Amino acid sequence: MITRNRSEHARWRARAVSATVGVLLAGIAVTPAHADTVRERQWHLDAMHADEMWKTSTGKGITVAVIDTGVQADIPDLRGQIVAGKNYSRHPGDERSDYDGHGTGMAVLIAGTGDRGPANGSYGLAPRAKIMPIRIPDFIEQSRADGNPDDYPTYMAKAIRFAADSDAQVINISQASTAHSQELTDAAAYALSKGKLIFAGVGNDGAALNQVEYPAATPGVVGVGAIDRNAKATQESEHGPQVDLVAPGEDMVAACIGGTELCKTHGTSDATAIASASAALIWSEHPNWTNNQVLRVMLNTASKPTSGKERTDYLGYGAVRPRIALTNPGDPGPADVYPLPDFKQAASKAPNGSATASAKDDSSPSSAASTSGSDGSALPWILGGAGVVVVAGGALAAGAVRRRRRAAAVAQAQVAMPPGPGQTPWYGDSDFRGRP
C-alpha cells in the first residue's frame, strides 16, 4: 500500500498504490468487517460510528462537487456515483478521468460504495451521495496559460462558480495555495448566495511555514484541519483563525488509481473530504434545511476542545460529529443567516482580495502541545469504535508531493510500486499525484 500526504498547497503530486481493503453492503446496512478487509482498516469510519449513521442517512439525494484533478469514474468503488461535471484542464480526457489521482481519492473518501468486493471494497462516509467532478488545470498548465504564477485563483473561481450554478449542494476543495484574489472571494460569496456549502483544506504546512492558504481562508469558506486517531491536530495541519472545523486526516485508507488501487494517505485534503461527506449525511436527512442551517448544526454538534474554549486556532470549533447531528441536531437556527463571522466581516473590507477569516474568536495557541499541534488534549468525541490500526499490507511507497510553491512533506517508501497506466513517477515516487 502506498502512503501519501494530500497536501493543501495547491498542486502537489504523489501517486500511491497498494494492498487490499474491506466492505459494507449494497443497501448500506451494517455488515461486520472481516479480518484484513479494507473496511476494517478504515479506522475513521469506526471512530465516527458510520455503520450506525448509515441506518439513518447515507447521503442519498446530495451531490458533492469535487474541485480537483478529475475523478476516475470507472473504478469499482465509484461506479455509478459520478455525475457530469466540468473540465477546465487540457490533460487528455475529461472530468471523469483523473490526470493525477488526487481527486479520485477524495471522491472515494466521500462516496465510495465498497463495490470492489467484501475484502477489497472501500467506503466513503456518505456512500449514497453523488460526486460531480470539476477538473482544474495543474500548476504547469496554469503557468503556460498566461505566464502568471498566481493564476490559481482564476481557475478556482471559475470552478466554484460552475459548482454554484450546478445541482451540487456541497463543494469540496481539497486544494490550497497562498495565491488569492478578489475574484476568488467573489466566487465564494456567489456560491453561498446560491445556497451552497464550501469546505476547503487549510493546508499541510503546520509544522513549517504555516502560511495562510486559500480558498480555506476565503471569507465564507469552511476551513478544515486534520486530526489523528487521538483527536489531536496533526503536526502538518495548519493552524490559525482560518480553521473552522477538524476531521480525521491520518492513515486514511481508500481506493485509488494505479498499482494495486489502494492507498493510505494523510493530510487536510482527506479531512476536507470527511467534512464534506458529513454535511452530505446531515443535508440528506434534512433536505429542507438551508446551507446556513446545515453548517450551524455542524458547528453546534462538533466536539469541543477539552480546554473548554469555544474555538482554538488548532481545532477550530471542534471535530465534525455527524452522528450527533443526525440523532440530536438541536435548533438549526435562522435559514438566512450564515453562522461563521468572517463572511459578514469581510463585507467591510476593501475589494483588494486581502480579506481573510481573521476576525474570528482567535484563541491563543499557547496551550497547544508543541509536539502535536493540538490544544493540548484530545477532543472528547471519538474512538467509540476504538483504535483500529491501519496496518498496510504490501508496499508503502513514498508520496513525493508537488505544490504550487514548494513540495509538501511526504511519507517514506518501503517498497516502490510501479506506476499506473499512462503515469510517470515523479521525484522517485509511485503513481499518485496528490494534493492537500
Rosetta blueprint (number, residue, H / E / L):
1 M L
2 I E
3 T E
4 R E
5 N E
6 R L
7 S L
8 E L
9 H L
10 A L
11 R L
12 W L
13 R L
14 A L
15 R E
16 A L
17 V L
18 S L
19 A L
20 T L
21 V L
22 G L
23 V L
24 L L
25 L L
26 A L
27 G L
28 I L
29 A L
30 V L
31 T L
32 P L
33 A L
34 H L
35 A L
36 D L
37 T L
38 V H
39 R H
40 E H
41 R H
42 Q L
43 W H
44 H H
45 L H
46 D H
47 A H
48 M L
49 H L
50 A H
51 D H
52 E H
53 M H
54 W L
55 K L
56 T L
57 S L
58 T L
59 G L
60 K L
61 G L
62 I L
63 T E
64 V E
65 A E
66 V E
67 I E
68 D E
69 T L
70 G L
71 V L
72 Q L
73 A L
74 D L
75 I L
76 P H
77 D H
78 L H
79 R L
80 G L
81 Q L
82 I E
83 V L
84 A L
85 G L
86 K E
87 N E
88 Y L
89 S L
90 R L
91 H L
92 P L
93 G L
94 D L
95 E L
96 R L
97 S L
98 D L
99 Y L
100 D L
101 G E
102 H H
103 G H
104 T H
105 G H
106 M H
107 A H
108 V H
109 L H
110 I H
111 A H
112 G L
113 T E
114 G L
115 D L
116 R L
117 G L
118 P L
119 A L
120 N L
121 G L
122 S L
123 Y E
124 G L
125 L L
126 A L
127 P L
128 R L
129 A L
130 K E
131 I E
132 M E
133 P E
134 I E
135 R E
136 I L
137 P L
138 D L
139 F H
140 I H
141 E H
142 Q H
143 S H
144 R H
145 A H
146 D H
147 G L
148 N L
149 P L
150 D L
151 D L
152 Y H
153 P H
154 T H
155 Y H
156 M H
157 A H
158 K H
159 A H
160 I H
161 R H
162 F H
163 A H
164 A H
165 D L
166 S L
167 D L
168 A L
169 Q L
170 V E
171 I E
172 N E
173 I E
174 S L
175 Q L
176 A L
177 S E
178 T L
179 A L
180 H L
181 S L
182 Q H
183 E H
184 L H
185 T H
186 D H
187 A H
188 A H
189 A H
190 Y H
191 A H
192 L H
193 S H
194 K L
195 G L
196 K L
197 L E
198 I E
199 F E
200 A E
201 G E
202 V L
203 G L
204 N L
205 D L
206 G L
207 A L
208 A L
209 L L
210 N L
211 Q L
212 V L
213 E L
214 Y E
215 P L
216 A L
217 A L
218 T L
219 P L
220 G L
221 V L
222 V E
223 G E
224 V E
225 G E
226 A E
227 I E
228 D L
229 R L
230 N L
231 A L
232 K L
233 A E
234 T L
235 Q L
236 E L
237 S L
238 E L
239 H L
240 G L
241 P L
242 Q L
243 V L
244 D L
245 L E
246 V E
247 A E
248 P E
249 G L
250 E L
251 D L
252 M E
253 V E
254 A E
255 A E
256 C L
257 I L
258 G L
259 G L
260 T L
261 E L
262 L E
263 C E
264 K E
265 T E
266 H E
267 G L
268 T H
269 S H
270 D H
271 A H
272 T H
273 A H
274 I H
275 A H
276 S H
277 A H
278 S H
279 A H
280 A H
281 L H
282 I H
283 W H
284 S H
285 E H
286 H L
287 P L
288 N L
289 W L
290 T L
291 N H
292 N H
293 Q H
294 V H
295 L H
296 R H
297 V H
298 M H
299 L H
300 N H
301 T H
302 A L
303 S E
304 K L
305 P L
306 T L
307 S L
308 G L
309 K L
310 E L
311 R L
312 T E
313 D L
314 Y L
315 L L
316 G E
317 Y L
318 G L
319 A E
320 V L
321 R L
322 P H
323 R H
324 I H
325 A H
326 L H
327 T H
328 N L
329 P L
330 G L
331 D L
332 P L
333 G L
334 P L
335 A L
336 D L
337 V L
338 Y L
339 P L
340 L L
341 P H
342 D H
343 F H
344 K H
345 Q H
346 A H
347 A L
348 S L
349 K L
350 A L
351 P L
352 N L
353 G L
354 S L
355 A L
356 T L
357 A L
358 S L
359 A L
360 K L
361 D L
362 D L
363 S L
364 S L
365 P H
366 S H
367 S H
368 A L
369 A L
370 S L
371 T L
372 S L
373 G L
374 S L
375 D L
376 G L
377 S L
378 A L
379 L L
380 P L
381 W L
382 I L
383 L L
384 G L
385 G L
386 A L
387 G L
388 V L
389 V L
390 V L
391 V L
392 A L
393 G L
394 G L
395 A L
396 L L
397 A L
398 A L
399 G L
400 A L
401 V L
402 R L
403 R L
404 R L
405 R L
406 R L
407 A L
408 A L
409 A L
410 V L
411 A L
412 Q L
413 A L
414 Q L
415 V L
416 A L
417 M L
418 P L
419 P L
420 G L
421 P L
422 G L
423 Q L
424 T L
425 P L
426 W L
427 Y L
428 G L
429 D L
430 S L
431 D E
432 F L
433 R E
434 G L
435 R L
436 P L
